[in-house]
């Protein structure tokens, strides 16, 4: 099988955490991968950790930069199109999280730009290069559907991503558009959200991967899912 005949995924924020865990899983299944992150050194190490017979491309950059998003789309085009786009990159905002009446509006704009506008921008960049039946996974959070004190900035941005995803699905019935809540995880972002606290009791990102694979390989309809509530059998 040629490289262009293999399935291809774009995964943002893939130098660590959930993005890297998914990249490693897909690499082992023979996928081509286009991964990104802001840190070039960390992304290079992540790319070198991938093992499989697919083609792995790491492109360092800021997902808020239109030129960077176009570079990701161009790589997908060179590989014959994308079967999967995972909008995983995100911005937490200040930590500890301030109340909304004290929230710096310039930082709130950055949070919305990263968590809402950039994912849509990437999808607009790749829309002509999505293969039939392509799947989109927009990584969201329970903070996008529950009102947690102190989480108004991040949570409202994820709520906007939820609605954006739902409308995107309604407008594009030929695509599978998923909103995925991976659950609490032992990641750097989660640690940043709870500075100084011990988060060793949180599950590793790898525990959310079987649920993601149920969406990627299964026939579940588009919609909102919680990763660890999905069973591997649902991928059949």
BELTAUR-V284081 format. One line per field, one symbol per residue. ss: DSSP state (a for helix, b for strand, c for the rest). psi: psi as a letter, one per 20 degrees, with the letter a starting at -180 (. if undefined). Layout:
ss = ???
psi = ???
This chain:
ss = ccaaaccbbbbcccccaaaaaaaaaaaacccbbbbbbccaaaaaaaaacccccccbbbbbcccccaaaaaaaaaaaaacccbbbbbbccccccccccccaaaccaaaaaaaaaaaaaaaaaaaaaaaaabbbbbbbbbbbcaaacccccccaaaaaaaaaaaaaaaaaaaaccccbbbbbbccccccaaaaaacccccccccccaaaaaaaaaaaaacccccbbbbaaaccaaaac
psi = prgiiqqpqpoqljirbgghggghghgijjqqpoqrrhogghhghgghiqprjappppoprpiiohhghhhghhggghjjrpipponhprpgaqpqpqqhijpohhhhggghggigggghhghhhjhijpqpjqqpoopbqhiiiqnppikhfgghhhghhghggghgghimiiqoopopoirpqnrhghghhmpiqokiiqqqhhiighhhhhhgiakqqqapqpgiiqqhhii.
